[in-house]
Amino acid sequence: MPNVANPLEGKVPVKLPGDEKELLALLDPRTLPRHVALIMDGNGRWAVQKGLPRTAGHRAGIESLRRTVTLGVELGIAILSAYAFSTENWRRPPEEVDFLMNLFVEYAFREIEKLRSQGVRVKVIGCRAELPPTVLAAAERLERETASGTKLLLNLAVNYGARREITEAVRAIARKVQAGELSPEAIDENTIARHLYTGDLPDPDLLIRPAGELRVSNFFLWQLAYTELYVTPVLWPDFDRVDFLQALVAYQHRERRFGGLKFD
Ligand code: FPP
C-alpha cells in the first residue's frame, strides 16, 4: 500500500549523499535514463541573491549547462534536452530578451570546439521562424558543425513552446490529409509524435526542474506523459555534478509502470 501521508516515500532514497564518489557508487550504469530533459530555471533569483543583474544569472547558467553536458557524456546518457528560451520568454524586458539571444549566439560560437571534441551533436528545437537572423545562423552552424557527434545529442529548446509544437504538428498533418497523402483514420499517436520537433527520439525518462517550481511550464507536454519528474530547490546556476547525480540516483529508485500494473 502506498503511504498516503508521504506520497514520496520510496521514490527518493531516504538521504542522498552529497559526495560525487558515493553517488557514483550508488548509480547503476545499466538503468540510466536514455533521455533527460532539463528546465534551466532560477537564473534570475540566483543573480538577485548575489546583488547582480539577472543577466549574470543567465551567463552563469551557461556554465551549468556545460557541466551537465560533460557529466552526461561521461556517464553515457544519450540525449539531453535543455529549455533555453520559451515562446513566452519574449514577454520579458527587451534588454533581457536581447541578452539571451546574444548569449545563445556567443554560446554557439564559443562552445562548438568543446562540443565537437566531446562527441556532442546539437539540435536546436523550437519555432525558428521568429528567431533573429543571427540566432538562426548560429543555430544552423552549431548543428552543422556538430553533426558528426555520436556520444550525446543535445537538444537546445530555443523559442520552444509545447503548445506551439503540437499546433505546428497538427497543421503539418492537416496539410498531408488535405493533399490526400494521409487518411484521418491512419493518424495515430506515432503520427503525432513524428511530427513534433523530437521526431523519432524516445520520450524523456527524467525531467529535472531546478529552482523548486512544481510545474512543467509548456515544456514537452506530449513527450512527458510517463516521464519521472525530479524537482530540486537548487537554482540552475548552482546545479552541479552532485545535483545531477542525485537526480539520477533518485530516478533509479522510481518504479516505472507506464500506466500498467506492477507484476512481481
Ligand atoms: C529561467 O530562469 C531561465 C531562462 C529563461 C533562460 C535559460 C537560459 C540559460 C540557462 C542560458 C542560455 C542557454 C543557452 C544555450 C544560450 P529565470 O530567469 O526565469 O529565473 P528566475 O525564475 O529565478 O527569475
Residues whose N, C-alpha, C, O or C-beta is under 5 A from the ligand:
A	BS01	FPP	M40 D41 G42 N43 G44 R45 W46 H58 G61 I62 Y83 A84 L100 L103 F104 Y107
